[in-house]
Each structure stands twice: as C-alpha cells, then as structure tokens.
Amino acid sequence: MNRISKKSDKKNKEEKLKKNNEESKILKDSKKGNFFNKEKSKHVILKSFEENSKKKILIIKIVLLVIFASIFVFSAVNLARWAIYNTKSSNQIKEIIKEDFVELEKQEEGKNPVDLNSLKEKNEDVVAWIRIKDTDINYPIVQAKDNDFYLHKDIEKKYSTCGWIFMDYKNHEAFIDKNTVLYGHNIKSGLMFADLQKIYKNELGTDITIEIYTEAEKLEYKVFSSYMEEPEDYATKSNIVDEGAFGKYIKEMLKRSSILYNIVPDKEGKVLTLSTCDSTGKNRILVHAVYTGGENYNKGE
C-alpha cells in the first residue's frame, strides 16, 4: 500500500511540475513574440486573474460579513439595554406611587399630596414633583450641581439611558426665579418628557395646566407657548432678572409659538420652561407656561 501511495504522490508531483513548466514556457514564449502560443498565454493569464479575483471577492465577503455581524450584535445589545432601562424607570415610578409617597388623585385641602421628605430620603436631590393631566408626565424632579449628571442617571443615581426629569442647576429649587427650566429625554416608550409632543402637536387643546408640588406649596402654570427649534440657549435662559429683559423674553416666546393659547403672561410674572428633544434628536421641543397661582401648605403653621 505504501509503495502505491508513494508512486501516486510522485506521479502527482511530476504532473504538477510539468503543468507549471508548460505555463512558464507559454508566458516566456509570449514575451519573446512566439505568437503561436498567444492564445494559450491569454488563457493562463486570464485564469490567474480569475483566481486572484475570486480570492479578493471571498476576502471582501468575509470582511463584510464580520462587519454586519458586529453591527447586528451591537444593535441587539443596545436594544436589550434600552428595554431594561425603560422597564426599570417605569417600575421606579410605580414603586414610588405604591409606597404612598404621592396621592395626587385624593388630595385634601391644606395637605401636601406629595411626601417629598420621604422621597428625599431615597435621593436628597429631589426638589419637587411635576404632573400634567392627560399625559404620562408624573415624576419627581431632581437637581444636581450641573446639567449633565441626570442625563444618564435615574432617581437612584444609577446609570440609565432614560435619565430623569431635572431642574437647571442655576435655578432656585423653590421655583422663585423668573424662568425655571426643566429638562427630560423624549423616550420612545413614552417615558420622561415624551408627552411634550402632545402639547406641541395640539393634542391637549389650548388650556393646559402644569402642576408643581414643592415641600411648601402647590404651583399651577398655564401653557402659553410651544414650538420646535434647533438647539440654542436663549429659550432655556434661567438667569433672567431684569423686567425689561424678561418682557422681551416673553414676547419672543409668544412669537415662536406654533399654537395660540388662552393666556398671555405679563413681564411681572414668572414662567416654567420644559425642554426635550424631538424624535430625531436634532431639534428641541419647548413648552413655556406662566404661573397662575397655587396653594400654600404652610399657611396654617
């Protein structure tokens, strides 16, 4: 058996060597001008080119396959993480309401329906609670030392793509500034400030009330302007002090509004500004509301 195998190997080597010699001879003849071998030379060159092309195409296919597979895995992981953070944020709100920290549906006169002291035990950054009826906006508001921290942190200060509703770090937590600014992500599942789109798209009408609950009082604001624009700082300017500058600000926000609302603020009042991104993330949806009154929970003390 070994002899037959060796003979077969030797024969294969001889045939391969003979073939290579013939191909080499054809190429040499072609270079020397032996045109009778021209057709054979073309055949060899084309065959060699085809083999190289096939190898290149195979390599390109493998590279593309690896790239597409990587993109698929990356997207799948991100989608799974997004779903996890969405569920977690939703459950956090349900847990807060379940623990009776919030009783907005059964309010008693003179009693604060939001137990902010208990919420502060969970997170000392909690400053208030916001609710807009006929929307899913019903959250505690937090405030950090900058406007970056809660972009990707939840109420427990743990990483989350949903972030949380937070107040501009330059604002006073008691909502006494001329313009108090709140930020929140536009989450596709409807979390955070996603429902500001309902206001901007005029799905809630022209008489919209925003409720804010602090430790001391309930504040009510009426929406007077809503619109979409490219990112800029003027609309979310939180350090307006001068009445003249504030009057100009009000006038500009009214001018920008895509909807005519039932109320017009004056320069002696104060406003609340809510800001989120649109569905593309390239533009901002802004909602401005003017303070119209409220209830002081400390008046009996």
C-alpha positions, 0 to 999 in steps of 0.5 A: 500500500505504501509503495502505491501511495508513494508512486501516486504522490510522485506521479502527482508531483511530476504532473504538477511540475510539468503543468507549471513548466508548460505555463512558464514556457507559454508566458516566456514564449509570449514575451519573446513574440512566439505568437503561436502560443498567444492564445494559450498565454491569454488563457493562463493569464486570464485564469490567474486573474480569475483566481486572484479575483475570486480570492479578493471577492471571498476576502471582501465577503468575509470582511463584510460579513464580520462587519454586519455581524458586529453591527447586528450584535451591537444593535441587539445589545443596545436594544436589550439595554434600552428595554431594561432601562425603560422597564426599570424607570417605569417600575421606579415610578410605580414603586414610588406611587405604591409606597404612598409617597404621592396621592395626587388623585385624593388630595385634601385641602391644606395637605401636601399630596406629595411626601417629598421628605420621604422621597428625599430620603431615597435621593436628597436631590429631589426638589419637587414633583411635576404632573400634567393631566392627560399625559404620562408626565408624573415624576419627581424632579431632581437637581444636581450641581450641573446639567449633565449628571441626570442625563444618564442617571435615574432617581437612584443615581444609577446609570440609565439611558432614560435619565430623569426629569431635572431642574437647571442647576442655576435655578432656585429649587423653590421655583422663585426665579423668573424662568425655571427650566426643566429638562427630560429625554423624549423616550420612545416608550413614552417615558420622561418628557415624551408627552411634550409632543402632545402639547406641541402637536395640539393634542391637549387643546389650548388650556393646559395646566402644569402642576408643581408640588414643592415641600411648601406649596402647590404651583399651577402654570398655564401653557402659553407657548410651544414650538420646535427649534434647533438647539440654542440657549436663549429659550432655556435662559434661567438667569433672567432678572431684569423686567425689561429683559424678561418682557422681551423674553416673553414676547419672543416666546409668544412669537415662536409659538406654533399654537395660540393659547388662552393666556398671555403672561405679563413681564411681572410674572414668572414662567416654567420652561420644559425642554426635550428633544424631538424624535430625531434628536436634532431639534428641541421641543419647548413648552413655556407656561406662566404661573397662575397661582397655587396653594400654600401648605404652610399657611396654617403653621 
